[in-house]
């Protein structure tokens, strides 16, 4: 898992009804929490729409492991 130095916080505003629906999905789909679901959704969207950028995530992690 990433350390706090390797993470950043992104805030997002959603309608209350969307938040309720997202929370219901998180509970049904067995995600740890809403943040976990959002991270996975972002990764999936990047992988689908910008695979070259998605691959950079893994290249950067490999470089950090070697350091």
C-alpha positions, 0 to 999 in steps of 0.5 A: 500500500502507498504511504501518505507521502505517495498519496494526495487528496482529491475532493469531489462534490456530488449530489446527495442522491448520487452519494447514497447510490454510490454507498449502496453499490459499495456495500453490495460490491464488497469494496472496503469503502467509498474511497476504494471504489472511487480509486478503482473507478479512476483506474478502470477509466484510465485503463480504458480511455488512456492506456498509455497514462495507465501504464505510467502508474506502474512504471513510476512504482517500479522506479520507486521500488528500485530506489 
